[in-house]
Amino acid sequence: MLRITVLPQKVKAPLLQPDEAVTIIGSSASLGNWQTVAPVLLSKKERWWSVKLNLTQDIFPITYKYGVYNIKEKSTKNGIIELFP
């Protein structure tokens, strides 16, 4: 059985505003168990947003979604991250 221990994530989000970042939340401890209080933020390099996740302590299968997080306000609108499929 294959078990991924480091999961590189890489996405494009060309319509984000300068004070916004791509975030990822999900069903594992590494992804915050769907909590939006302290989401995992991806870093931008050139036109790509990316993050490497260490999933060695997580239980599989894992589900996740990407979202948009407002960095300037350090919060989300009404406590909710705008998720996109």
Biopython code that builds the backbone (N, CA, C, O; Angstrom):
import numpy as np
from Bio.PDB.StructureBuilder import StructureBuilder

atoms = [
    (1, "MET", "N", (0.837, -1.177, 0.000)),
    (1, "MET", "CA", (0.000, 0.000, 0.000)),
    (1, "MET", "C", (0.880, 1.237, 0.000)),
    (1, "MET", "O", (1.810, 1.339, 0.800)),
    (2, "LEU", "N", (0.595, 2.178, -0.889)),
    (2, "LEU", "CA", (1.338, 3.425, -0.995)),
    (2, "LEU", "C", (0.791, 4.434, -0.001)),
    (2, "LEU", "O", (-0.417, 4.662, 0.060)),
    (3, "ARG", "N", (1.668, 5.031, 0.769)),
    (3, "ARG", "CA", (1.256, 6.069, 1.712)),
    (3, "ARG", "C", (2.103, 7.301, 1.444)),
    (3, "ARG", "O", (3.327, 7.262, 1.563)),
    (4, "ILE", "N", (1.449, 8.385, 1.084)),
    (4, "ILE", "CA", (2.152, 9.631, 0.795)),
    (4, "ILE", "C", (2.505, 10.314, 2.104)),
    (4, "ILE", "O", (1.645, 10.511, 2.963)),
    (5, "THR", "N", (3.771, 10.674, 2.255)),
    (5, "THR", "CA", (4.185, 11.343, 3.481)),
    (5, "THR", "C", (4.387, 12.839, 3.288)),
    (5, "THR", "O", (4.197, 13.610, 4.229)),
    (6, "VAL", "N", (4.761, 13.259, 2.106)),
    (6, "VAL", "CA", (4.880, 14.675, 1.796)),
    (6, "VAL", "C", (4.067, 14.936, 0.544)),
    (6, "VAL", "O", (4.327, 14.357, -0.511)),
    (7, "LEU", "N", (3.089, 15.806, 0.665)),
    (7, "LEU", "CA", (2.182, 16.070, -0.442)),
    (7, "LEU", "C", (2.425, 17.473, -0.974)),
    (7, "LEU", "O", (2.008, 18.446, -0.344)),
    (8, "PRO", "N", (3.091, 17.603, -2.121)),
    (8, "PRO", "CA", (3.268, 18.938, -2.693)),
    (8, "PRO", "C", (1.986, 19.397, -3.374)),
    (8, "PRO", "O", (1.411, 18.663, -4.177)),
    (9, "GLN", "N", (1.547, 20.577, -3.064)),
    (9, "GLN", "CA", (0.365, 21.145, -3.679)),
    (9, "GLN", "C", (0.774, 22.389, -4.451)),
    (9, "GLN", "O", (1.536, 23.211, -3.943)),
    (10, "LYS", "N", (0.278, 22.534, -5.667)),
    (10, "LYS", "CA", (0.649, 23.651, -6.517)),
    (10, "LYS", "C", (-0.566, 24.046, -7.347)),
    (10, "LYS", "O", (-1.114, 23.224, -8.082)),
    (11, "VAL", "N", (-0.989, 25.314, -7.229)),
    (11, "VAL", "CA", (-2.155, 25.798, -7.965)),
    (11, "VAL", "C", (-1.897, 27.200, -8.504)),
    (11, "VAL", "O", (-1.026, 27.921, -8.016)),
    (12, "LYS", "N", (-2.669, 27.568, -9.516)),
    (12, "LYS", "CA", (-2.663, 28.942, -10.030)),
    (12, "LYS", "C", (-3.946, 29.620, -9.578)),
    (12, "LYS", "O", (-5.008, 28.999, -9.545)),
    (13, "ALA", "N", (-3.842, 30.894, -9.231)),
    (13, "ALA", "CA", (-5.009, 31.685, -8.839)),
    (13, "ALA", "C", (-4.791, 33.123, -9.312)),
    (13, "ALA", "O", (-4.518, 34.009, -8.503)),
    (14, "PRO", "N", (-4.911, 33.354, -10.615)),
    (14, "PRO", "CA", (-4.567, 34.657, -11.181)),
    (14, "PRO", "C", (-5.500, 35.806, -10.804)),
    (14, "PRO", "O", (-5.134, 36.964, -11.004)),
    (15, "LEU", "N", (-6.675, 35.536, -10.273)),
    (15, "LEU", "CA", (-7.635, 36.593, -9.967)),
    (15, "LEU", "C", (-7.589, 37.079, -8.520)),
    (15, "LEU", "O", (-8.404, 37.913, -8.127)),
    (16, "LEU", "N", (-6.653, 36.574, -7.728)),
    (16, "LEU", "CA", (-6.562, 37.016, -6.334)),
    (16, "LEU", "C", (-6.109, 38.465, -6.249)),
    (16, "LEU", "O", (-5.341, 38.945, -7.083)),
    (17, "GLN", "N", (-6.596, 39.146, -5.233)),
    (17, "GLN", "CA", (-6.181, 40.513, -4.947)),
    (17, "GLN", "C", (-4.859, 40.471, -4.192)),
    (17, "GLN", "O", (-4.506, 39.426, -3.646)),
    (18, "PRO", "N", (-4.111, 41.588, -4.145)),
    (18, "PRO", "CA", (-2.806, 41.597, -3.465)),
    (18, "PRO", "C", (-2.857, 41.202, -1.980)),
    (18, "PRO", "O", (-1.873, 40.694, -1.444)),
    (19, "ASP", "N", (-3.990, 41.432, -1.318)),
    (19, "ASP", "CA", (-4.102, 41.087, 0.098)),
    (19, "ASP", "C", (-4.750, 39.722, 0.335)),
    (19, "ASP", "O", (-5.189, 39.433, 1.448)),
    (20, "GLU", "N", (-4.815, 38.887, -0.695)),
    (20, "GLU", "CA", (-5.409, 37.556, -0.578)),
    (20, "GLU", "C", (-4.376, 36.472, -0.849)),
    (20, "GLU", "O", (-3.403, 36.683, -1.572)),
    (21, "ALA", "N", (-4.608, 35.315, -0.257)),
    (21, "ALA", "CA", (-3.727, 34.161, -0.452)),
    (21, "ALA", "C", (-4.578, 32.911, -0.614)),
    (21, "ALA", "O", (-5.726, 32.858, -0.174)),
    (22, "VAL", "N", (-3.991, 31.907, -1.254)),
    (22, "VAL", "CA", (-4.647, 30.611, -1.370)),
    (22, "VAL", "C", (-4.397, 29.852, -0.074)),
    (22, "VAL", "O", (-3.292, 29.874, 0.467)),
    (23, "THR", "N", (-5.414, 29.193, 0.408)),
    (23, "THR", "CA", (-5.311, 28.377, 1.616)),
    (23, "THR", "C", (-5.843, 26.981, 1.313)),
    (23, "THR", "O", (-6.576, 26.776, 0.345)),
    (24, "ILE", "N", (-5.465, 26.043, 2.144)),
    (24, "ILE", "CA", (-5.969, 24.682, 2.000)),
    (24, "ILE", "C", (-6.401, 24.211, 3.387)),
    (24, "ILE", "O", (-5.649, 24.333, 4.353)),
    (25, "ILE", "N", (-7.606, 23.676, 3.478)),
    (25, "ILE", "CA", (-8.092, 23.085, 4.717)),
    (25, "ILE", "C", (-8.652, 21.712, 4.386)),
    (25, "ILE", "O", (-9.030, 21.439, 3.247)),
    (26, "GLY", "N", (-8.701, 20.852, 5.396)),
    (26, "GLY", "CA", (-9.197, 19.517, 5.102)),
    (26, "GLY", "C", (-9.460, 18.678, 6.329)),
    (26, "GLY", "O", (-9.536, 19.178, 7.451)),
    (27, "SER", "N", (-9.598, 17.384, 6.084)),
    (27, "SER", "CA", (-10.069, 16.441, 7.089)),
    (27, "SER", "C", (-8.980, 15.864, 7.987)),
    (27, "SER", "O", (-9.277, 15.042, 8.853)),
    (28, "SER", "N", (-7.730, 16.275, 7.801)),
    (28, "SER", "CA", (-6.651, 15.714, 8.628)),
    (28, "SER", "C", (-6.129, 16.753, 9.612)),
    (28, "SER", "O", (-6.418, 17.943, 9.488)),
    (29, "ALA", "N", (-5.362, 16.291, 10.582)),
    (29, "ALA", "CA", (-4.763, 17.198, 11.570)),
    (29, "ALA", "C", (-3.835, 18.200, 10.891)),
    (29, "ALA", "O", (-3.818, 19.373, 11.263)),
    (30, "SER", "N", (-3.073, 17.760, 9.912)),
    (30, "SER", "CA", (-2.161, 18.655, 9.194)),
    (30, "SER", "C", (-2.886, 19.759, 8.434)),
    (30, "SER", "O", (-2.318, 20.816, 8.160)),
    (31, "LEU", "N", (-4.140, 19.504, 8.098)),
    (31, "LEU", "CA", (-4.944, 20.478, 7.360)),
    (31, "LEU", "C", (-5.974, 21.164, 8.252)),
    (31, "LEU", "O", (-6.871, 21.845, 7.753)),
    (32, "GLY", "N", (-5.853, 20.991, 9.563)),
    (32, "GLY", "CA", (-6.695, 21.718, 10.505)),
    (32, "GLY", "C", (-8.050, 21.134, 10.814)),
    (32, "GLY", "O", (-8.861, 21.782, 11.476)),
    (33, "ASN", "N", (-8.321, 19.927, 10.353)),
    (33, "ASN", "CA", (-9.617, 19.287, 10.620)),
    (33, "ASN", "C", (-10.792, 20.207, 10.287)),
    (33, "ASN", "O", (-11.737, 20.328, 11.066)),
    (34, "TRP", "N", (-10.726, 20.841, 9.143)),
    (34, "TRP", "CA", (-11.755, 21.739, 8.613)),
    (34, "TRP", "C", (-11.929, 23.029, 9.415)),
    (34, "TRP", "O", (-12.901, 23.753, 9.198)),
    (35, "GLN", "N", (-11.022, 23.332, 10.327)),
    (35, "GLN", "CA", (-11.108, 24.575, 11.096)),
    (35, "GLN", "C", (-10.536, 25.725, 10.274)),
    (35, "GLN", "O", (-9.489, 25.580, 9.643)),
    (36, "THR", "N", (-11.215, 26.860, 10.282)),
    (36, "THR", "CA", (-10.783, 28.013, 9.492)),
    (36, "THR", "C", (-10.029, 29.053, 10.315)),
    (36, "THR", "O", (-9.636, 30.090, 9.781)),
    (37, "VAL", "N", (-9.820, 28.797, 11.599)),
    (37, "VAL", "CA", (-9.155, 29.760, 12.479)),
    (37, "VAL", "C", (-7.695, 29.964, 12.084)),
    (37, "VAL", "O", (-7.230, 31.102, 12.025)),
    (38, "ALA", "N", (-6.977, 28.900, 11.816)),
    (38, "ALA", "CA", (-5.560, 28.979, 11.433)),
    (38, "ALA", "C", (-5.328, 28.106, 10.207)),
    (38, "ALA", "O", (-4.741, 27.030, 10.319)),
    (39, "PRO", "N", (-5.780, 28.554, 9.040)),
    (39, "PRO", "CA", (-5.645, 27.727, 7.840)),
    (39, "PRO", "C", (-4.202, 27.633, 7.359)),
    (39, "PRO", "O", (-3.371, 28.481, 7.685)),
    (40, "VAL", "N", (-3.916, 26.606, 6.592)),
    (40, "VAL", "CA", (-2.598, 26.436, 5.973)),
    (40, "VAL", "C", (-2.559, 27.344, 4.748)),
    (40, "VAL", "O", (-3.339, 27.167, 3.812)),
    (41, "LEU", "N", (-1.647, 28.319, 4.756)),
    (41, "LEU", "CA", (-1.526, 29.242, 3.631)),
    (41, "LEU", "C", (-0.459, 28.751, 2.670)),
    (41, "LEU", "O", (0.606, 28.295, 3.086)),
    (42, "LEU", "N", (-0.750, 28.849, 1.392)),
    (42, "LEU", "CA", (0.231, 28.512, 0.369)),
    (42, "LEU", "C", (1.101, 29.735, 0.107)),
    (42, "LEU", "O", (0.662, 30.864, 0.326)),
    (43, "SER", "N", (2.318, 29.525, -0.354)),
    (43, "SER", "CA", (3.240, 30.613, -0.680)),
    (43, "SER", "C", (3.237, 30.845, -2.180)),
    (43, "SER", "O", (3.083, 29.909, -2.965)),
    (44, "LYS", "N", (3.408, 32.103, -2.571)),
    (44, "LYS", "CA", (3.406, 32.422, -3.999)),
    (44, "LYS", "C", (4.833, 32.544, -4.511)),
    (44, "LYS", "O", (5.653, 33.255, -3.930)),
    (45, "LYS", "N", (5.119, 31.852, -5.596)),
    (45, "LYS", "CA", (6.392, 31.943, -6.289)),
    (45, "LYS", "C", (6.076, 32.070, -7.764)),
    (45, "LYS", "O", (5.560, 31.145, -8.391)),
    (46, "GLU", "N", (6.399, 33.244, -8.308)),
    (46, "GLU", "CA", (6.037, 33.589, -9.679)),
    (46, "GLU", "C", (4.522, 33.518, -9.818)),
    (46, "GLU", "O", (3.822, 34.233, -9.101)),
    (47, "ARG", "N", (3.991, 32.697, -10.700)),
    (47, "ARG", "CA", (2.536, 32.633, -10.899)),
    (47, "ARG", "C", (1.883, 31.472, -10.157)),
    (47, "ARG", "O", (0.681, 31.253, -10.300)),
    (48, "TRP", "N", (2.648, 30.728, -9.372)),
    (48, "TRP", "CA", (2.128, 29.535, -8.703)),
    (48, "TRP", "C", (2.062, 29.719, -7.201)),
    (48, "TRP", "O", (2.929, 30.361, -6.607)),
    (49, "TRP", "N", (1.027, 29.153, -6.584)),
    (49, "TRP", "CA", (0.895, 29.066, -5.134)),
    (49, "TRP", "C", (1.205, 27.624, -4.764)),
    (49, "TRP", "O", (0.704, 26.701, -5.406)),
    (50, "SER", "N", (2.034, 27.414, -3.727)),
    (50, "SER", "CA", (2.400, 26.034, -3.391)),
    (50, "SER", "C", (2.670, 25.871, -1.895)),
    (50, "SER", "O", (2.899, 26.840, -1.171)),
    (51, "VAL", "N", (2.634, 24.621, -1.465)),
    (51, "VAL", "CA", (2.950, 24.245, -0.091)),
    (51, "VAL", "C", (3.319, 22.768, -0.092)),
    (51, "VAL", "O", (2.781, 21.987, -0.876)),
    (52, "LYS", "N", (4.236, 22.391, 0.787)),
    (52, "LYS", "CA", (4.546, 20.977, 0.991)),
    (52, "LYS", "C", (3.995, 20.586, 2.351)),
    (52, "LYS", "O", (4.248, 21.251, 3.356)),
    (53, "LEU", "N", (3.253, 19.515, 2.366)),
    (53, "LEU", "CA", (2.605, 19.056, 3.595)),
    (53, "LEU", "C", (3.173, 17.724, 4.035)),
    (53, "LEU", "O", (3.288, 16.796, 3.233)),
    (54, "ASN", "N", (3.525, 17.626, 5.294)),
    (54, "ASN", "CA", (3.980, 16.366, 5.866)),
    (54, "ASN", "C", (2.770, 15.662, 6.461)),
    (54, "ASN", "O", (2.199, 16.126, 7.449)),
    (55, "LEU", "N", (2.385, 14.555, 5.868)),
    (55, "LEU", "CA", (1.174, 13.840, 6.275)),
    (55, "LEU", "C", (1.472, 12.532, 7.002)),
    (55, "LEU", "O", (0.617, 11.648, 7.051)),
    (56, "THR", "N", (2.659, 12.397, 7.560)),
    (56, "THR", "CA", (3.053, 11.130, 8.171)),
    (56, "THR", "C", (2.204, 10.763, 9.391)),
    (56, "THR", "O", (2.075, 9.582, 9.712)),
    (57, "GLN", "N", (1.632, 11.739, 10.065)),
    (57, "GLN", "CA", (0.837, 11.457, 11.261)),
    (57, "GLN", "C", (-0.667, 11.453, 10.999)),
    (57, "GLN", "O", (-1.457, 11.281, 11.927)),
    (58, "ASP", "N", (-1.061, 11.640, 9.753)),
    (58, "ASP", "CA", (-2.472, 11.748, 9.422)),
    (58, "ASP", "C", (-3.090, 10.408, 9.044)),
    (58, "ASP", "O", (-2.400, 9.479, 8.626)),
    (59, "ILE", "N", (-4.398, 10.335, 9.200)),
    (59, "ILE", "CA", (-5.150, 9.133, 8.871)),
    (59, "ILE", "C", (-5.768, 9.313, 7.485)),
    (59, "ILE", "O", (-6.393, 10.334, 7.198)),
    (60, "PHE", "N", (-5.584, 8.315, 6.641)),
    (60, "PHE", "CA", (-6.101, 8.358, 5.274)),
    (60, "PHE", "C", (-7.420, 7.615, 5.183)),
    (60, "PHE", "O", (-7.648, 6.701, 5.975)),
    (61, "PRO", "N", (-8.302, 7.963, 4.253)),
    (61, "PRO", "CA", (-8.153, 8.962, 3.204)),
    (61, "PRO", "C", (-8.333, 10.376, 3.753)),
    (61, "PRO", "O", (-8.945, 10.580, 4.802)),
    (62, "ILE", "N", (-7.784, 11.351, 3.018)),
    (62, "ILE", "CA", (-7.873, 12.758, 3.381)),
    (62, "ILE", "C", (-8.653, 13.488, 2.298)),
    (62, "ILE", "O", (-8.429, 13.279, 1.106)),
    (63, "THR", "N", (-9.562, 14.339, 2.725)),
    (63, "THR", "CA", (-10.262, 15.210, 1.781)),
    (63, "THR", "C", (-9.875, 16.644, 2.082)),
    (63, "THR", "O", (-9.588, 16.981, 3.230)),
    (64, "TYR", "N", (-9.863, 17.496, 1.061)),
    (64, "TYR", "CA", (-9.449, 18.882, 1.258)),
    (64, "TYR", "C", (-10.060, 19.786, 0.208)),
    (64, "TYR", "O", (-10.541, 19.330, -0.829)),
    (65, "LYS", "N", (-10.031, 21.077, 0.498)),
    (65, "LYS", "CA", (-10.473, 22.095, -0.447)),
    (65, "LYS", "C", (-9.523, 23.274, -0.354)),
    (65, "LYS", "O", (-8.919, 23.533, 0.687)),
    (66, "TYR", "N", (-9.405, 23.982, -1.471)),
    (66, "TYR", "CA", (-8.657, 25.226, -1.501)),
    (66, "TYR", "C", (-9.618, 26.373, -1.217)),
    (66, "TYR", "O", (-10.819, 26.267, -1.461)),
    (67, "GLY", "N", (-9.074, 27.470, -0.699)),
    (67, "GLY", "CA", (-9.895, 28.640, -0.434)),
    (67, "GLY", "C", (-9.100, 29.916, -0.595)),
    (67, "GLY", "O", (-7.907, 29.892, -0.900)),
    (68, "VAL", "N", (-9.777, 31.026, -0.385)),
    (68, "VAL", "CA", (-9.161, 32.348, -0.456)),
    (68, "VAL", "C", (-9.195, 32.941, 0.948)),
    (68, "VAL", "O", (-10.240, 32.965, 1.599)),
    (69, "TYR", "N", (-8.043, 33.417, 1.404)),
    (69, "TYR", "CA", (-7.892, 33.968, 2.746)),
    (69, "TYR", "C", (-7.402, 35.406, 2.639)),
    (69, "TYR", "O", (-6.486, 35.690, 1.868)),
    (70, "ASN", "N", (-8.005, 36.321, 3.409)),
    (70, "ASN", "CA", (-7.605, 37.717, 3.393)),
    (70, "ASN", "C", (-6.466, 37.926, 4.391)),
    (70, "ASN", "O", (-6.681, 37.877, 5.602)),
    (71, "ILE", "N", (-5.264, 38.158, 3.882)),
    (71, "ILE", "CA", (-4.071, 38.310, 4.723)),
    (71, "ILE", "C", (-4.101, 39.623, 5.496)),
    (71, "ILE", "O", (-3.713, 39.664, 6.664)),
    (72, "LYS", "N", (-4.556, 40.689, 4.856)),
    (72, "LYS", "CA", (-4.555, 42.007, 5.473)),
    (72, "LYS", "C", (-5.394, 42.030, 6.747)),
    (72, "LYS", "O", (-4.960, 42.568, 7.766)),
    (73, "GLU", "N", (-6.573, 41.460, 6.697)),
    (73, "GLU", "CA", (-7.467, 41.451, 7.844)),
    (73, "GLU", "C", (-7.166, 40.307, 8.810)),
    (73, "GLU", "O", (-7.674, 40.287, 9.931)),
    (74, "LYS", "N", (-6.343, 39.358, 8.375)),
    (74, "LYS", "CA", (-6.022, 38.165, 9.164)),
    (74, "LYS", "C", (-7.289, 37.494, 9.685)),
    (74, "LYS", "O", (-7.343, 36.993, 10.808)),
    (75, "SER", "N", (-8.276, 37.505, 8.849)),
    (75, "SER", "CA", (-9.542, 36.883, 9.204)),
    (75, "SER", "C", (-10.283, 36.519, 7.920)),
    (75, "SER", "O", (-9.826, 36.784, 6.808)),
    (76, "THR", "N", (-11.411, 35.917, 8.117)),
    (76, "THR", "CA", (-12.245, 35.538, 6.990)),
    (76, "THR", "C", (-13.568, 36.265, 7.106)),
    (76, "THR", "O", (-13.956, 36.691, 8.194)),
    (77, "LYS", "N", (-14.252, 36.407, 6.004)),
    (77, "LYS", "CA", (-15.546, 37.067, 6.019)),
    (77, "LYS", "C", (-16.551, 36.234, 6.810)),
    (77, "LYS", "O", (-16.834, 35.094, 6.443)),
    (78, "ASN", "N", (-17.078, 36.779, 7.864)),
    (78, "ASN", "CA", (-18.048, 36.087, 8.728)),
    (78, "ASN", "C", (-17.515, 34.752, 9.244)),
    (78, "ASN", "O", (-18.285, 33.822, 9.484)),
    (79, "GLY", "N", (-16.181, 34.659, 9.416)),
    (79, "GLY", "CA", (-15.591, 33.428, 9.932)),
    (79, "GLY", "C", (-15.507, 32.302, 8.939)),
    (79, "GLY", "O", (-15.197, 31.171, 9.313)),
    (80, "ILE", "N", (-15.776, 32.584, 7.674)),
    (80, "ILE", "CA", (-15.795, 31.538, 6.652)),
    (80, "ILE", "C", (-14.763, 31.845, 5.571)),
    (80, "ILE", "O", (-14.701, 32.961, 5.054)),
    (81, "ILE", "N", (-13.973, 30.862, 5.245)),
    (81, "ILE", "CA", (-13.041, 30.991, 4.116)),
    (81, "ILE", "C", (-13.848, 30.739, 2.853)),
    (81, "ILE", "O", (-14.642, 29.801, 2.793)),
    (82, "GLU", "N", (-13.643, 31.573, 1.852)),
    (82, "GLU", "CA", (-14.321, 31.351, 0.573)),
    (82, "GLU", "C", (-13.652, 30.164, -0.118)),
    (82, "GLU", "O", (-12.544, 30.286, -0.639)),
    (83, "LEU", "N", (-14.322, 29.031, -0.120)),
    (83, "LEU", "CA", (-13.783, 27.815, -0.720)),
    (83, "LEU", "C", (-14.161, 27.721, -2.175)),
    (83, "LEU", "O", (-15.239, 28.150, -2.585)),
    (84, "PHE", "N", (-13.261, 27.156, -2.949)),
    (84, "PHE", "CA", (-13.603, 26.850, -4.335)),
    (84, "PHE", "C", (-13.289, 25.387, -4.596)),
    (84, "PHE", "O", (-12.340, 24.829, -4.045)),
    (85, "PRO", "N", (-14.115, 24.769, -5.457)),
    (85, "PRO", "CA", (-13.978, 23.308, -5.671)),
    (85, "PRO", "C", (-12.675, 22.897, -6.302)),
    (85, "PRO", "O", (-12.447, 21.708, -6.529)),
]
sb = StructureBuilder()
sb.init_structure("model")
sb.init_model(0)
sb.init_chain("A")
sb.init_seg("    ")
for serial, (resi, resn, name, xyz) in enumerate(atoms, 1):
    if name == "N":
        sb.init_residue(resn, " ", resi, " ")
    sb.init_atom(name, np.array(xyz, "f"), 0.0, 1.0, " ", f" {name:<3s}", serial, name[0])
structure = sb.get_structure()
